Amino acid sequence: MVERRSQRTTASRLAPLLPLAGIWLLGCALILGLVAQRRVPYDQLLLDPNSLNRVPWYTGLVSNLGILGWTTGTATGFFGSWVARYGGRPGAASMLRWGAVLSTVLLFDDLFQLHVVVKPLGLSKPMVYLGYLVATGLWVLLQLREIRRTRVELLIASGGAFAVSVVVDQLGPSLPLLTDQGSLVLEDASKFLGVLAWAQYFALTSSDIVTSIVKRQAAERPPRSRRGDTPDRRATADGDPLDGRPEDRPAYDKPMGPVTTSAANRAGPAGHPGRRHDQPGG
């Protein structure tokens, strides 16, 4: 078998390392900055919270899984937006892009507990929740045309679960039939289920849009010949494996050329020169 792949040059092999070098420079600068500062012990910034606090590895398990859910929804949203942009679907690209931006904000809020950090700034937790509700409402209203074409049921389920979590968080044990432990379980369980529905919405929506784009482009692309077929041996529209060349046709399918008279017929039978065998005598 003949090797068809061209040999890569050294420059082409090193080219992908240039973006990596830039990312590594930023990473090194961040680590050096954290180590150089004296306000916060650097071990609190570098070590895992479980190792730092000497708690079991499963501490915060549901919370960590929720972070993975936020990350999944955000990453798939941005990826689907990128494909939709270059696939000729600007509306879908805009909907996924702004949804992924909103998901990024919610991801960082859950990861770094921003709704708690902003308390010294005079922003209470209900105000932060209201801000997220307004941002989500604007995204839905501005992108309603595209959102209605997606799996809206997952988005509604996610919003309902988040609503239950927020209500329980604000009212807590004052709700009937709920103890402190019961309210904690209901709040975190509802939030976790909401994150799962959110991640599934963006993953499936991006998958649906990407699949639609791929199928459309595949339908618009002319069919390719099978491996080993040469251009003059490809199938014709009527299914004939030949291309219609006379030399490729069976004998019975060749067109008849002009009728010619052979030398024997022109000579005629013996003793009658110049007379064909089908001409009457005389």
C-alpha positions in Angstrom: 0.0 0.0 0.0 1.3 3.4 -0.9 1.7 5.9 1.9 -0.3 8.9 0.9 0.3 11.1 3.9 2.9 13.7 3.4 5.7 13.9 5.9 5.3 16.8 8.4 8.1 19.3 8.7 9.6 20.3 12.0 8.0 23.7 11.8 4.5 22.2 11.3 5.1 19.9 14.3 6.1 22.8 16.5 3.3 25.1 15.4 0.7 23.7 17.8 3.1 24.3 20.7 2.9 28.1 20.3 -0.6 28.5 21.8 0.5 26.1 24.5 3.5 28.2 25.3 1.2 31.3 25.7 -1.2 29.4 28.0 1.8 28.1 30.1 3.2 31.6 30.5 -0.2 32.8 31.8 -0.4 29.8 34.2 3.2 30.4 35.5 2.5 34.1 36.0 -0.7 33.2 38.0 1.2 30.7 40.2 4.1 33.1 40.8 1.7 35.9 41.7 -0.2 33.7 44.2 3.0 32.6 45.8 4.6 36.1 45.9 1.6 37.8 47.7 1.6 37.8 51.5 -2.0 38.5 52.3 -3.3 34.9 52.0 -1.2 31.8 52.7 -0.4 30.3 49.4 -1.2 26.8 50.5 -4.9 27.9 50.8 -4.7 28.9 47.2 -3.0 25.8 45.9 -4.2 22.8 47.9 -7.4 21.0 47.5 -9.9 22.0 50.3 -10.3 18.4 51.5 -6.6 18.0 51.9 -6.2 21.4 53.5 -9.0 20.8 56.0 -8.2 17.1 56.6 -11.7 15.9 55.8 -12.7 12.8 53.9 -12.4 12.8 50.1 -16.1 12.6 49.6 -16.7 15.9 51.4 -18.8 18.1 49.1 -19.4 15.3 46.6 -22.8 16.5 45.4 -21.5 20.1 45.1 -18.5 18.9 43.0 -20.8 16.9 40.8 -22.9 20.0 40.3 -19.8 21.9 39.2 -19.1 19.2 36.6 -22.7 19.6 35.4 -22.3 23.4 35.0 -19.1 22.8 33.2 -20.7 20.3 30.8 -23.6 22.7 29.9 -21.2 25.6 29.4 -18.7 23.7 27.3 -21.3 22.1 25.1 -23.1 25.4 24.7 -20.0 27.2 23.4 -19.1 24.3 21.1 -22.6 24.1 19.6 -22.5 27.9 19.1 -19.2 27.7 17.3 -20.4 24.9 14.9 -23.7 26.7 14.3 -21.9 29.9 13.4 -19.8 28.3 10.7 -22.7 26.0 9.7 -25.0 28.8 8.6 -27.2 28.9 11.6 -26.7 32.4 13.1 -29.9 32.3 15.2 -28.9 29.0 16.9 -25.4 30.3 17.3 -26.6 33.4 19.2 -28.9 31.4 21.4 -26.3 28.9 22.4 -23.6 31.5 22.8 -25.5 33.8 25.2 -26.9 30.7 27.0 -23.3 29.5 27.5 -22.3 33.0 28.8 -25.2 32.8 31.4 -24.1 29.3 32.3 -20.5 30.5 32.8 -21.7 33.1 35.3 -23.8 30.5 37.2 -20.8 28.1 37.1 -18.5 30.7 38.7 -21.1 31.6 41.3 -21.5 28.0 42.4 -17.8 27.3 42.3 -16.6 30.4 44.2 -19.8 31.1 46.1 -20.1 34.6 44.7 -23.6 35.1 46.1 -21.9 34.9 49.5 -18.8 36.9 48.6 -20.8 39.9 47.4 -22.4 40.4 50.8 -19.8 42.9 52.0 -20.6 44.9 48.9 -24.2 45.4 50.1 -25.7 42.9 47.8 -27.9 40.3 49.6 -28.5 36.8 48.4 -32.1 37.6 47.3 -30.7 40.5 45.2 -28.2 38.1 43.5 -30.9 35.6 42.8 -33.1 38.3 41.4 -30.3 39.4 39.1 -29.9 35.8 37.8 -33.6 35.6 37.3 -33.7 38.8 35.2 -30.7 37.7 33.2 -32.3 34.3 32.4 -35.6 35.9 31.5 -33.9 38.3 29.1 -32.1 35.4 27.5 -35.3 33.5 27.0 -37.3 36.4 25.7 -34.6 37.6 23.2 -33.9 34.0 22.0 -37.5 32.7 22.3 -37.8 32.0 18.6 -34.8 29.6 18.7 -35.5 28.2 22.1 -39.0 27.1 21.0 -37.3 24.9 18.4 -35.3 23.0 21.1 -36.1 20.6 23.9 -37.9 23.3 26.0 -39.2 20.7 28.5 -35.7 20.2 29.9 -35.3 24.0 30.3 -38.6 24.2 32.1 -37.7 21.3 34.4 -34.4 23.0 35.2 -36.1 26.3 36.0 -38.6 24.5 38.2 -36.0 22.7 40.2 -34.0 25.9 40.7 -37.1 27.7 41.9 -37.8 25.0 44.5 -34.1 25.3 45.7 -34.3 29.1 46.0 -37.7 29.0 47.9 -36.4 26.4 50.4 -33.1 28.4 50.8 -35.0 31.6 51.6 -37.8 30.2 53.8 -36.0 27.2 55.2 -37.5 25.5 58.3 -40.4 28.0 58.3 -42.0 25.8 55.6 -44.4 23.3 57.0 -43.3 19.7 57.5 -39.6 20.6 57.0 -36.9 20.3 59.6 -33.4 21.9 59.3 -32.0 18.7 57.9 -35.0 18.2 55.6 -34.8 21.7 54.2 -31.0 21.2 53.6 -31.6 18.0 51.7 -34.5 19.5 49.6 -32.6 22.6 48.8 -29.4 20.9 47.6 -31.2 18.0 45.9 -33.4 20.4 43.9 -30.4 22.5 42.9 -28.5 19.4 41.8 -31.4 18.1 39.7 -31.7 21.6 38.2 -28.0 21.5 37.2 -28.5 18.1 35.6 -31.4 19.3 33.6 -29.5 22.4 32.6 -26.5 20.5 31.4 -28.7 18.0 29.5 -30.5 20.8 27.8 -27.4 22.3 26.4 -25.8 19.0 25.5 -28.8 17.7 23.6 -29.6 21.0 22.0 -26.0 21.4 20.7 -26.1 17.8 19.5 -29.4 18.3 17.7 -28.1 21.5 15.9 -24.7 20.0 15.0 -26.4 16.8 13.7 -28.8 18.9 11.6 -26.0 20.9 10.1 -23.9 17.8 9.3 -26.9 16.1 7.6 -27.8 19.2 5.6 -24.2 19.6 4.3 -24.0 15.9 3.5 -27.2 16.1 1.5 -25.9 19.1 -0.5 -22.5 17.4 -1.2 -22.3 15.5 -4.5 -21.9 11.7 -4.0 -18.4 10.4 -4.0 -17.3 7.4 -6.1 -16.4 4.2 -4.4 -12.7 3.5 -3.7 -11.1 1.9 -6.7 -13.6 3.4 -9.2 -12.2 5.6 -11.9 -14.2 8.5 -13.2 -15.0 6.7 -16.4 -16.3 3.6 -14.6 -18.7 5.2 -12.1 -22.3 4.4 -12.1 -24.7 6.4 -14.3 -27.9 7.8 -13.1 -29.9 4.8 -14.3 -27.7 2.4 -12.4 -25.6 1.2 -15.3 -22.2 0.4 -13.9 -20.7 1.6 -17.1 -20.4 5.1 -18.3 -21.9 4.6 -21.7 -18.7 4.3 -23.7 -19.1 2.1 -26.7 -16.1 -0.1 -25.9 -17.5 -0.8 -22.4 -20.9 -1.8 -23.5 -21.9 -5.4 -24.1 -22.0 -6.5 -27.7 -25.8 -6.4 -27.8 -25.9 -2.9 -26.5 -23.5 -1.4 -29.0 -25.1 0.9 -31.6 -25.1 -0.3 -35.1 -22.8 1.6 -37.4 -23.6 2.4 -41.1 -24.3 -0.6 -43.3 -21.4 -1.4 -45.5 -21.0 -3.9 -48.3 -18.2 -6.3 -47.9 -16.0 -7.2 -50.8 -17.4 -10.7 -51.0 -21.0 -9.4 -51.2 -20.0 -6.9 -53.9 -18.3 -9.7 -55.9 -21.4 -11.8 -55.6 -21.5 -15.6 -56.2 -18.9 -17.3 -58.3 -19.5 -16.7 -62.0 -21.6 -13.5 -61.4 -19.0 -10.8 -60.7 -20.5 -7.6 -59.3 -23.8 -9.3 -58.2 -24.8 -9.7 -54.5 -26.0 -13.0 -53.4 -29.4 -11.5 -52.6 -30.0 -10.1 -56.0 -32.1 -12.1 -58.5 -30.3 -13.7 -61.3 -30.6 -12.6 -64.9 
